[in-house]
Structure formats: C-alpha cells, structure tokens
C-alpha cells in the first residue's frame, strides 16, 4: 500500500491535534486510521497473491476465480474495535492469514 501525499498530510494533522487517548484510538482516531489502512492494504496484497495476478490484469480473465467485492468486518483487539473491508474471491477460497494472526473478528 502506498501512502498518498493527502493521506500523509491527514495523518500529520490528526497526530498534531491529538490530545487524548480517544483522539488516537477513538472511532476516527489517528492510530485506528493507520491500522485500518494498513490491514486493508495487506488484505488486498494477500488476495493478489492468492489469485496469482494483479488487480485489473488481463492474466486473470477466465481463470475460474477472481475478485468479488469486499465484505465489511469488525475486528476486536486490545485497543477496541476496528471496522474494515475484507476482499473476497468468487470461489470463496480466500482465507486471509493476517486476520487470523492478529485479531478476533466479531
């Protein structure tokens, strides 16, 4: 996942204005945004590895399995809950390792 200049600037602003734990880990806290973006980027990379081709690549046509949207999930960890979107594949064979190693899905 590549951070865009806009994302970096937003992160700087969030961190500069954070004065409480809630500013960092609250529903729209700076750290939660980082965790969410990082996890979603890793999930996309995992799906690419699972399928064997990059998003929008013609290599994936007629392979029998492809990207199939995303499903909202809520992860629960020591710092509370984080809402993310998890990519899916048409065959339903994608089982992301990052989620099973880091958090509990509720």
N, C-alpha and C positions, 0 to 999 in steps of 0.2 A: 504494500500500500504506500502510495506516495502522498506526502502532505503537501497540499497546495499552499501558496502564499496566504490565501484567505483563511485557511484552517490554522496556520501558524499564528497569524495576527489575532484571530479569535481566541486561541489558546492563551496568548500573551495577555490579552485583555481580561480574560477570565481569571488568570492567575494573579494579575495585578490588583484586581478588585476583590479577590477572595479574602475575607476577614474571619470567617468562621468555618467550622467543620462542614456545615451544610453547604457553604459556597463551594467547597471542594467535592464533597461526596453526596450532596443532595440530589434531587431528581434531575436538575440541569447543571450539576456541579462540573467543574473543570476536569477533575480526575475521572469521573464517570464517563465524560465525553471521550477522553483519551482511551479508556478501556473499551468502550463500545466500538469506536472506530478501529482500534487495533484488532479486536476479536473478529469484527465483520471482515476486515481485510484478510486475516488469516483463514477464515472460513471460505472466502472466495478463492484463495490460493489452494486450499485443500481440495475444493471441488474441481478446480482446474487440473490438479494432479490426479485426482480420482478418475476424471473423464479422459485425461490424456491429450487434451487440446485446449488452447486459449479461447476465451470468450470471443464470439463472432468469427472464429476461424472456420474457413470452408472445410477444413480437415474433419470437423465434427459432423458434417452432413451425412445422413443415412448410416450412422454408426450404431443406431439402436438405443442410444442413451444420450441425453442432452440436458442442459439446464432447464429448470421448470419452475421458475419463480422463486419466491422466498416466503418463509413462514415466520411469523413473529413468535419469539420465545422470551421468557423471563428467566434470567439466571439469578441464583441466590448464592452469595458468597459472604465472607466475613464482614464486608462493608455494606451489606444490604442487597437490594435487587437492582438488576440492570436489564432493561428491555433492549433486545437485539433482533435482527432479522437473520435467519439461517437459510442459506441457499438450498434448493432441492434439485434432485435429478429425476428424470421421468421414470426410471426403473425403481426408484426408492431404495437404491443400494448404497447411497452416500451416508456414511456414519462418521461424522466429524470427530476426530480424535481430540482436538483442542478442548472441546466442551466436556468430554468425559474425564479429562485430566485436570481441569481447573475448577469447575463449578458444578452446582446442582441445578438442574432445570426444573422449574415448577410450572 
